[in-house]
Amino acid sequence: MRIGNLDGRLVIVRDEGVLDVEELSDGLFPADPQAIYQRWDEFRDWAASHPQGRPSPLDPERLRAPVPRPPQVFGIGLNYRDHAAEAGLAIPEEPVVFTKFPSSVTGPSAEVTLPSDKVDYEIELVAVIGRRAHRVPVEDGWSFIAGLTVGQDLSEREMQWRGTAPQFSLAKSFDGFAPIGPVVVTPDEFDNPDRLDLGCRIGGEKLQQGNTGDLIFGIPELVARLSQVVTLLPGDLVFTGTPAGVGATRTPPRFLRRGEVLTSYVTGIGEIRTSLV
Ligand code: ZN
């Protein structure tokens, strides 16, 4: 199943168009795209019964963040070997965790204001939590995931590194620094949800290209490790880390510029387009 946020209303996205969940369910489920994660298992089972309705055409420009108000947003640093290497940092022995404050979340065709000329891109696969998770064993990790979406972990590098200690959370939380979308796709839709191609580009300029099979800590491992400490909540997001190719470690550096459109994709989910202003 693919679900989205069409002008603030939860929709099921099918090849033939979109179905409004509140209408299709006669009010059994609410229109709020964030609220559905509180009743995820019930919703998924209902949707699996293939309720029939009349789909309306999808206008991708009207899609907003599919998870608009996550209670918590986790980011994982240095989770691909090639990215740790380009950053000149050791392969982590446990996940490097920071937060992106939830107010930084925006949609799949957002305009994002660049606060400086040192803003970097990081294509990431984003996992959406579907059940409250506390001390989950790694073999059960996937069962706590509602679905997957595409994200950019936009990062202001000067603030991130200039102080006496790194400022990951603040430097990655300017307004609009967490664009996600276009839809959330349930794990059963993928041949192998542990091996997905992802990347980003500006026009014809390829910036990053990778595969989530190269994650040091995969999604089940992240659910297990994070939930040893923090209780994961329905509707939380986990930005799983970025592969090599970020702008800051290039010679010369390649930061985002006003007027550019950053296109980010994960195969099997779709792409988001972020306009930088
Ligand atoms: Zn990142």
Boltz pocket constraint, residues with backbone or C-beta under 6 A from the ligand:
constraints:
  - pocket:
      binder: B
      contacts: [[A, 75], [A, 76], [A, 77], [A, 122], [A, 124], [A, 153], [A, 239], [A, 241], [A, 242]]
      max_distance: 6.0
